[in-house]
Amino acid sequence: MLAVSAPAERPPEAEPSAASGIVVDGLTKQFGGIYAVRDVSLECRVGQIVGLIGPNGAGKTTLMNLISGTLTPTGGAVYLDGKVVSATSPAACAEAGIARTFQNIRLFKRLTVRQNVEVARITRRRLARGAEKAPSVDEILKLLGLDGIAEAKAGTLPYGHQRRVEIARAVALSPRVVLLDEPAAGMNEQESRALIGSVQLIRDRFGCGVIVIDHDLKFIMEVSEYLYVMHLGEVIVSGIPDEVRHDERVIEIYLGRKARK
C-alpha cells in the first residue's frame, strides 16, 4: 500500500534540481480567494511518461495551463532543463521546448492533416531548435497512424483521429516535453490501445518527456511509468501505477468508497 505523499515528493531516482526535463516546484494558482492549484510539485524527466489523474475540477488542466505558459502562477515555479519558464508566455514555453495538446481540439480544420503538421514544422524551423533530431512530416504521420488520411481535411475527421492530428502537430515542434490533455477522449478501446503504443514510440523515438492527463484509467495506468493524483487542487498521492491503483484515497475519490482490507 502506498502511503499518501506530501506534494513535494519526487519520483524515484530523480534529484530535485534535475536539469533534464520539467520540474514543477510548489506551483499555486488563485482566482480571487479560491485555489485552483495549491503547492503542487511534480517532475517529468526527459524520456519518462508521467500520468496525471483526478476527478473533474481537481485542477489538472489548470496545472497544464500553468506549465505551458497559458496562465501565470500566483506562487511557485516551473523549470525546464533547469531554467525557469513559468510566468513567461505560451510562445516562450514553446520556444524553450514545451509542446501541448488541448482538452478542446484546436486544429486548422480547413487544412489537410499533412498541412496541419507542416505548419508546426515551419514553427520549429523558426525557433531553430531540435534540428538535429527533427522528424519528417511523413515519419510523424506514420508514427501516429495518420499516413493513410494525410490529405483529408482535418475538420472532416472523426474526433479520435483529430486527437491524433493534434498530437502529431505537437511532436513536429521537436519538444523536450509534450503535455497531452485528454488524448484518448473520443477513442474506442482499440484506438486507445493503439495510442498507448504511439505515445511510447514518441518517447522512444524523440527522447522527450510526456505528461498525460486522461479520465480513461485503463489507458493512463498502462501508458504511464509514474502517476500523480490531484484532488481539489493538490497532489494527494504519487507513485507507480500499481501502487496508486490500490491506494485507499484514490479508490475513495473515484468510487466513493473505502478500499477493502
Rosetta blueprint (number, residue, H / E / L):
1 M L
2 L L
3 A L
4 V L
5 S L
6 A L
7 P L
8 A L
9 E L
10 R L
11 P L
12 P L
13 E L
14 A L
15 E L
16 P L
17 S L
18 A L
19 A L
20 S L
21 G E
22 I E
23 V E
24 V E
25 D E
26 G E
27 L E
28 T E
29 K E
30 Q E
31 F E
32 G L
33 G L
34 I E
35 Y E
36 A E
37 V E
38 R E
39 D E
40 V E
41 S E
42 L E
43 E E
44 C E
45 R E
46 V L
47 G L
48 Q L
49 I E
50 V E
51 G E
52 L E
53 I E
54 G L
55 P L
56 N L
57 G L
58 A L
59 G L
60 K H
61 T H
62 T H
63 L H
64 M H
65 N H
66 L H
67 I H
68 S L
69 G L
70 T L
71 L L
72 T L
73 P L
74 T L
75 G E
76 G E
77 A E
78 V E
79 Y E
80 L E
81 D L
82 G L
83 K E
84 V E
85 V L
86 S L
87 A L
88 T L
89 S L
90 P H
91 A H
92 A H
93 C H
94 A H
95 E H
96 A H
97 G L
98 I E
99 A E
100 R E
101 T L
102 F L
103 Q L
104 N L
105 I L
106 R L
107 L L
108 F L
109 K L
110 R L
111 L L
112 T E
113 V H
114 R H
115 Q H
116 N H
117 V H
118 E H
119 V H
120 A H
121 R H
122 I H
123 T H
124 R H
125 R H
126 R H
127 L H
128 A L
129 R L
130 G L
131 A H
132 E H
133 K H
134 A L
135 P L
136 S L
137 V H
138 D H
139 E H
140 I H
141 L H
142 K H
143 L H
144 L L
145 G L
146 L L
147 D H
148 G H
149 I H
150 A L
151 E L
152 A L
153 K E
154 A H
155 G H
156 T H
157 L L
158 P L
159 Y H
160 G H
161 H H
162 Q H
163 R H
164 R H
165 V H
166 E H
167 I H
168 A H
169 R H
170 A H
171 V H
172 A L
173 L L
174 S L
175 P L
176 R L
177 V E
178 V E
179 L E
180 L E
181 D E
182 E L
183 P L
184 A L
185 A L
186 G L
187 M L
188 N L
189 E H
190 Q H
191 E H
192 S H
193 R H
194 A H
195 L H
196 I H
197 G H
198 S H
199 V H
200 Q H
201 L H
202 I H
203 R H
204 D H
205 R H
206 F H
207 G L
208 C L
209 G E
210 V E
211 I E
212 V E
213 I E
214 D L
215 H L
216 D L
217 L H
218 K H
219 F H
220 I H
221 M H
222 E H
223 V H
224 S L
225 E L
226 Y E
227 L E
228 Y E
229 V E
230 M E
231 H E
232 L L
233 G L
234 E E
235 V E
236 I E
237 V E
238 S E
239 G E
240 I L
241 P H
242 D H
243 E H
244 V H
245 R H
246 H L
247 D L
248 E H
249 R H
250 V H
251 I H
252 E H
253 I H
254 Y H
255 L H
256 G L
257 R L
258 K L
259 A L
260 R L
261 K L
